[in-house]
Amino acid sequence: MIKKLVIFSFIAVLGLYTKAMADSPVSGSILLDTRAQTNNGDVTREEYRLTLKASKRTHDIYAYGEVWLRGFGVTQSATYLPQLQQYSSAPPTYLDVRQVYVEFYQFLTENLDLKIGKQLLSWGTADGVNPTNNINPYDFEDPFKVNNRLPVPMLVAEYYLPHEISVTGVIEPIFVPSVLPSDRWVSAFQPSIPIPSWLPIGKINLDLSMPQQSFPDSISYAVRIAKKALLGYDFSLSYYNGLYSFPVLSSANITTSANNIIANIGLDFPRFSIIGGDFAGSIGDHGIWGEVALNIPQQPLQFNAYILGNHVQSETMNIATKPFVKYIIGTDYSFENGIYLNVQYLHGQSYEIGDQLEGYMLEDYLLFDTYRNFFYDKLKVQLAGMFELAHQNKTGYMFIPQIDWMPYDNLITSIGAYIFTGNSSTHLGSVKDNSEAFIKVSYTF
């Protein structure tokens, strides 16, 4: 309680000095986020975050830095793959250096900009889910921030051509994997291990094979050509060559030891080539956008199982042995009565791969977001959600009702819930016991 009073006092002080800081290059925000399970009232998340951003431009050089100071009042379980769940197992308070980069405008030539450092790169035109945006790995420490990305070191060069055409090249020298959520959410993001049901497994050992941080094993690169205002639409084509940022099953060796059956499971990060394209524009008063990404595994992805060490009793299951396509298309519209509606159809989430092994198959999703503002935009009533249209007519659902109250400029208080339901074999239905209510307070300065 004392901690919360201190933070609220800090918000009040910042509010008094907002005008005085208007000309300062430093900005930021404060976030308080508390969540509790709806079925038993257990507190599942208590986060306090201070974000500070600083930027400075001198002639043709722009520098930017962003840090998070985070505190957690609830410890999350992290035993599935602790090395990929580092936020869940972090100490109660820590400093997270997010972005630090320098951008050189008109580098060597007036048409070339160069940016180097730890940064985020946003490609794609869809709202929140971007199959063509593959440079930055995902940050699923908070499983409800589905488009959170990890800033990573990279070199970005953008060259501007006539007629609003640009060419962007990216080099990412080291591999950074995506962050997985805590144990209670893993089933929604990682498929179950296909071990025969007749085997009474006593212990499962997970062996994660990380790529070497050396050239060329760890390097990823990409190029993108974009054209603005072509017949009223923006278009781009992209190519990415890099490592898949989520661990993929590669092997299982099932043995016995002291009358105990042990499953030794291997996971690694395969390399992919991804050819993407996107567009954005409007038809009348309707906004419209879409993305498509052809994922090409550079070698067949297969799960090899050896039962009790006997190669005769072996099985090879295909995960992805041929190219597969992810895509999204969406539209939005603002009605005359003030209601805003956003609808998107998605084929293949970021953590789904291939179309041959159950659990990895690409599923279809219908995403929506609708809201209306009241009292001169001081009150916002919102309902967002997702329908999962899985194989064999199985369905899963997520609903996010939320009310935002903005009594003062830059201050938002939110209450709402994350509600899951559906078939337990779907991604969303598998976590239906994890439904949560939340209250958040955020202030920007």
C-alpha positions in Angstrom: 0.0 0.0 0.0 2.9 2.4 0.9 4.5 1.7 -2.5 1.3 2.6 -4.3 0.9 5.9 -2.3 4.5 6.8 -3.2 3.9 6.2 -6.9 0.6 8.2 -6.8 2.4 11.0 -5.1 5.0 10.9 -7.8 2.3 11.1 -10.4 0.9 14.2 -8.7 4.3 15.9 -8.6 4.9 15.2 -12.3 1.5 16.7 -13.1 2.4 19.9 -11.4 5.6 20.2 -13.4 4.4 19.0 -16.8 4.3 22.6 -18.2 7.7 23.3 -16.9 9.1 20.2 -18.6 7.4 20.9 -21.9 10.7 22.0 -23.5 12.7 19.2 -22.0 14.0 16.4 -24.3 13.1 13.9 -21.5 9.7 12.3 -21.5 8.2 9.1 -20.2 5.4 7.4 -18.4 4.3 5.6 -15.2 2.3 2.4 -15.2 0.6 0.5 -12.4 -0.9 -2.9 -13.5 -2.6 -5.3 -11.1 -4.4 -8.5 -12.1 -6.2 -11.2 -10.3 -7.8 -14.5 -11.4 -11.5 -14.4 -11.7 -12.1 -17.9 -10.4 -10.3 -17.6 -7.0 -9.2 -13.9 -6.6 -5.4 -14.8 -6.5 -3.3 -11.8 -7.6 -1.3 -12.9 -10.7 0.5 -9.7 -11.6 1.5 -6.6 -9.8 3.8 -4.4 -11.9 5.1 -0.9 -11.4 7.0 0.6 -14.3 8.7 3.9 -14.9 9.6 4.6 -18.5 12.1 7.3 -19.3 12.9 8.5 -22.9 15.5 11.0 -24.0 16.3 12.2 -27.5 18.6 14.8 -29.0 19.1 16.0 -32.6 22.2 18.0 -33.6 22.4 18.9 -37.3 22.1 15.5 -39.1 22.6 13.3 -36.0 19.7 12.0 -33.9 20.3 10.1 -30.7 17.6 8.2 -28.7 17.5 6.3 -25.5 14.8 4.5 -23.5 14.9 2.7 -20.2 12.4 0.9 -18.0 12.6 0.7 -14.2 10.3 -2.2 -13.3 9.1 -3.6 -10.0 7.0 -6.8 -9.5 5.1 -7.6 -6.4 4.2 -11.2 -7.5 6.7 -13.8 -8.6 5.8 -15.8 -11.7 6.6 -19.5 -12.2 9.4 -20.1 -14.7 10.4 -23.8 -15.0 9.4 -24.7 -18.6 12.4 -23.0 -20.2 13.8 -20.5 -17.7 16.5 -19.2 -20.1 13.6 -18.0 -22.3 11.5 -16.8 -19.4 14.0 -14.3 -18.0 11.5 -11.6 -17.1 9.4 -14.1 -15.1 12.3 -15.2 -13.0 13.9 -11.7 -12.7 14.4 -10.0 -9.3 11.6 -7.9 -7.9 13.1 -4.6 -9.3 15.4 -4.2 -12.2 16.5 -1.8 -14.9 15.7 -2.7 -18.5 17.6 -0.8 -21.2 15.2 -0.8 -24.1 16.4 1.2 -27.0 19.7 3.0 -27.5 20.6 4.1 -31.0 22.1 6.9 -33.2 20.7 7.9 -36.5 22.7 9.6 -39.2 20.7 11.6 -41.7 22.0 12.1 -45.2 24.9 9.7 -44.5 27.5 10.1 -47.3 24.7 11.1 -49.6 21.5 13.2 -49.1 19.2 10.3 -49.9 20.6 7.8 -47.3 19.8 7.5 -43.6 21.8 5.2 -41.3 20.6 4.0 -37.9 22.8 1.8 -35.6 22.2 0.5 -32.1 19.6 -1.4 -30.0 16.2 -0.6 -31.6 12.8 -1.6 -32.8 11.8 -1.9 -36.4 8.1 -1.9 -37.4 7.2 -3.4 -40.7 3.7 -4.3 -41.9 0.3 -2.5 -42.1 -2.0 -4.7 -40.0 -3.2 -3.6 -36.6 -1.2 -5.3 -33.8 -0.4 -8.6 -35.7 2.2 -8.4 -38.5 3.3 -11.6 -40.4 5.8 -9.6 -42.4 7.5 -8.0 -39.3 10.2 -10.6 -38.4 13.3 -8.7 -37.4 12.6 -8.1 -33.7 11.7 -11.2 -31.6 8.5 -11.3 -29.5 8.3 -10.4 -25.9 5.5 -12.6 -24.4 6.5 -11.9 -20.8 3.1 -10.2 -20.7 1.0 -12.7 -22.7 -1.7 -10.1 -23.4 0.7 -7.8 -25.2 0.7 -10.0 -28.3 2.7 -7.5 -30.4 5.3 -6.6 -27.9 8.8 -6.9 -29.4 12.3 -7.0 -28.0 14.7 -4.2 -29.1 17.8 -5.8 -30.5 21.2 -4.5 -31.9 21.0 -3.9 -35.6 22.1 -1.7 -38.5 19.4 -0.1 -40.6 20.0 1.8 -43.8 17.2 3.5 -45.7 17.7 5.0 -49.2 15.1 7.3 -50.7 14.3 7.2 -54.4 12.1 9.5 -56.4 8.3 9.1 -56.5 8.1 8.2 -52.8 10.0 4.9 -53.1 12.4 3.8 -50.4 14.7 0.8 -50.0 15.6 -0.4 -46.5 18.3 -2.9 -45.6 18.8 -4.5 -42.2 21.6 -6.5 -40.6 21.1 -8.1 -37.2 24.5 -9.5 -36.1 23.4 -11.6 -33.1 20.5 -13.9 -32.4 18.0 -13.0 -29.7 15.2 -15.5 -29.0 11.6 -14.5 -28.1 10.7 -14.3 -24.5 8.2 -17.0 -23.4 5.5 -16.3 -20.8 5.4 -17.9 -17.3 4.4 -21.5 -16.9 0.7 -21.0 -16.6 0.5 -19.5 -20.1 3.0 -21.8 -21.9 0.3 -24.1 -23.3 -1.2 -21.2 -25.3 2.1 -20.5 -27.1 4.0 -23.9 -27.2 2.4 -27.1 -28.4 2.3 -30.2 -26.2 5.1 -32.7 -26.7 3.8 -35.6 -28.9 4.8 -38.5 -26.6 2.7 -41.8 -27.0 -0.1 -41.9 -24.4 0.7 -45.5 -23.5 4.2 -44.5 -22.1 4.1 -43.5 -18.4 6.7 -40.7 -18.6 8.2 -40.1 -15.2 10.4 -37.1 -16.1 10.9 -34.8 -19.1 14.2 -33.1 -19.7 14.2 -30.2 -22.1 17.5 -29.6 -24.0 17.5 -26.2 -25.8 20.1 -25.9 -28.5 21.1 -22.2 -28.9 22.8 -21.1 -32.1 26.4 -19.9 -31.8 26.8 -16.1 -31.6 29.2 -16.0 -34.4 29.1 -15.2 -38.1 27.3 -16.6 -40.1 25.3 -18.8 -37.7 23.8 -15.9 -35.7 23.3 -13.2 -38.4 19.9 -12.2 -39.8 19.3 -9.8 -42.6 16.4 -8.3 -44.5 15.5 -5.9 -47.3 12.3 -4.0 -48.0 11.1 -1.9 -50.9 8.2 0.5 -50.2 6.0 2.7 -52.4 3.7 5.3 -51.0 0.6 6.7 -52.6 0.2 4.4 -55.6 -3.4 4.7 -56.7 -4.2 5.8 -53.2 -2.5 2.8 -51.5 0.9 2.2 -49.8 2.7 -1.0 -50.8 5.8 -2.8 -49.8 7.7 -6.0 -50.6 10.2 -7.6 -48.2 12.7 -10.4 -47.8 14.0 -11.8 -44.5 16.6 -14.4 -43.8 17.1 -15.4 -40.2 16.4 -17.8 -37.3 12.9 -18.6 -36.1 12.7 -16.9 -32.7 10.6 -19.6 -30.9 12.0 -23.0 -30.0 10.9 -25.9 -32.2 10.8 -29.6 -31.3 13.6 -31.5 -33.0 14.0 -34.8 -31.2 12.9 -37.0 -28.4 14.9 -39.9 -26.9 12.8 -41.9 -24.5 14.9 -44.1 -22.1 14.6 -45.9 -18.8 16.7 -45.3 -15.6 16.1 -47.0 -12.3 12.7 -48.2 -13.5 11.8 -44.6 -14.4 10.9 -43.7 -18.0 12.6 -40.4 -19.0 11.9 -38.3 -22.1 14.8 -36.2 -23.3 13.4 -33.6 -25.6 15.5 -31.5 -28.0 14.5 -28.0 -29.2 16.3 -25.7 -31.5 15.8 -22.5 -33.7 15.6 -23.3 -37.4 16.5 -20.8 -40.1 13.8 -19.4 -42.4 13.5 -17.3 -45.5 10.4 -15.1 -45.5 9.0 -13.3 -48.5 6.4 -10.7 -47.6 4.1 -8.1 -49.0 1.7 -5.6 -47.5 -0.7 -2.8 -48.5 -2.8 -0.2 -46.8 -5.4 2.3 -48.1 -9.1 2.9 -48.0 -12.3 2.2 -49.9 -14.6 5.1 -49.3 -14.8 5.6 -45.6 -13.4 2.2 -44.8 -9.8 1.7 -44.0 -8.4 -1.5 -45.5 -5.0 -3.3 -45.1 -3.4 -6.7 -45.6 -0.2 -8.7 -45.3 1.0 -12.0 -46.6 4.2 -13.8 -45.7 5.6 -16.9 -47.5 7.7 -18.8 -44.9 10.4 -21.1 -46.5 12.2 -23.4 -44.1 15.8 -23.7 -45.2 15.8 -27.4 -44.2 12.9 -29.8 -43.5 11.6 -29.4 -39.9 11.0 -32.8 -38.5 10.5 -34.3 -35.0 12.5 -37.5 -34.6 11.5 -39.8 -31.8 13.5 -42.8 -30.5 11.5 -44.9 -28.1 13.6 -46.7 -25.4 16.7 -46.1 -27.4 15.7 -48.7 -30.0 16.0 -47.2 -33.5 13.6 -49.9 -34.8 10.9 -48.3 -32.6 11.4 -44.8 -34.1 9.1 -42.3 -35.7 9.6 -39.2 -37.7 6.8 -36.6 -37.7 6.9 -33.7 -40.1 6.5 -30.1 -38.7 7.3 -28.1 -41.8 8.8 -29.7 -44.9 7.6 -27.2 -47.5 6.8 -23.5 -47.6 3.7 -22.2 -45.9 1.8 -18.9 -45.9 0.7 -16.7 -43.1 -1.6 -13.7 -43.9 -3.9 -11.1 -42.4 -6.5 -8.8 -43.9 -8.5 -6.2 -42.1 -10.8 -3.1 -42.2 -12.0 -0.4 -39.9 -14.9 2.0 -39.9 -16.2 4.9 -37.7 -19.9 5.1 -37.6 -21.9 8.3 -37.4 -23.0 7.5 -33.8 -19.3 7.5 -32.7 -18.7 3.8 -32.6 -15.4 2.6 -34.0 -15.1 -1.0 -35.3 -11.9 -2.8 -36.4 -12.1 -6.4 -37.8 -9.2 -8.6 -39.0 -8.9 -12.1 -40.3 -5.6 -13.9 -39.5 -4.2 -17.2 -40.8 -1.2 -18.3 -38.6 -0.1 -16.7 -35.3 3.5 -15.8 -34.8 4.2 -18.9 -32.7 2.6 -21.3 -35.2 4.7 -23.0 -37.8 4.0 -25.5 -40.6 0.9 -27.4 -41.3 1.6 -31.0 -40.7 2.1 -31.7 -36.9 -0.8 -31.2 -34.6 -0.1 -28.3 -32.3 2.1 -26.5 -34.8 -0.5 -26.2 -37.5 -1.6 -22.7 -38.7 -5.0 -21.9 -37.3 -7.5 -19.2 -38.4 -8.5 -16.3 -36.1 -11.0 -13.5 -36.3 -9.9 -10.4 -34.3 -12.1 -7.5 -33.5 -11.9 -4.2 -31.5 -14.8 -1.8 -31.0 -15.2 1.2 -28.7 -17.1 4.4 -28.2 -16.1 7.6 -26.3 -18.4 9.5 -24.0 -18.3 12.8 -22.0 -16.0 14.7 -24.4 -13.6 11.7 -24.7 -13.2 11.4 -20.9 -14.8 7.9 -20.8 -14.0 5.1 -23.3 -16.0 1.8 -23.3 -14.2 -0.9 -25.3 -14.6 -4.5 -26.2 -11.9 -6.4 -28.0 -11.5 -10.1 -28.6 -10.4 -13.1 -30.7 -12.1 -16.2 -32.1 -9.9 -19.1 -32.8 -11.2 -21.3 -35.7 -9.0 -24.4 -35.2 -8.8 -27.7 -37.0 -11.6 -30.3 -36.7 -14.2 -27.5 -36.0 -12.7 -26.7 -32.6 -13.0 -23.2 -31.3 -11.5 -21.0 -28.7 -12.4 -17.5 -27.6 -10.9 -14.5 -25.8 -12.8 -11.4 -24.8 -11.4 -8.2 -23.3 -14.0 -5.8 -22.0 -12.5 -2.5 -20.7 -13.5 0.9 -19.5 -11.0 3.8 -19.5 -11.5 6.9 -17.5 -9.4 10.0 -18.3 -10.2 12.7 -15.7 -7.1 14.7 -16.5 -4.8 15.1 -19.5 -2.3 12.2 -19.8 -3.8 10.2 -16.9 -5.8 7.0 -17.7 -7.4 4.6 -15.2 -8.6 1.3 -16.8 -10.6 -1.6 -15.4 -11.5 -4.7 -17.4 -10.9 -8.4 -17.8 -9.3 -11.1 -20.0 -11.8 -13.8 -20.5 -11.0 -17.2 -22.1 -13.3 -20.1 -23.1 -13.6 -22.8 -25.7 -12.3 -26.2 -26.5 -9.3 -27.2 -24.3 -7.4 -28.4 -27.3 -7.2 -24.9 -28.8 -4.6 -22.3 -27.9 -7.2 -20.0 -26.3 -9.3 -22.7 -24.7 -6.3 -24.4 -23.1 -6.0 -21.4 -20.7 -9.6 -20.9 -19.9 -8.9 -21.3 -16.2 -6.6 -18.3 -16.4 -9.2 -15.6 -16.9 -8.2 -12.4 -15.1 -9.6 -9.1 -14.0 -7.3 -6.0 -14.1 -7.0 -2.4 -13.0 -4.3 -0.2 -14.5 -3.3 3.4 -14.0 -1.0 5.1 -16.5 0.4 8.7 -16.7 2.5 10.1 -19.5 4.8 13.2 -19.2 
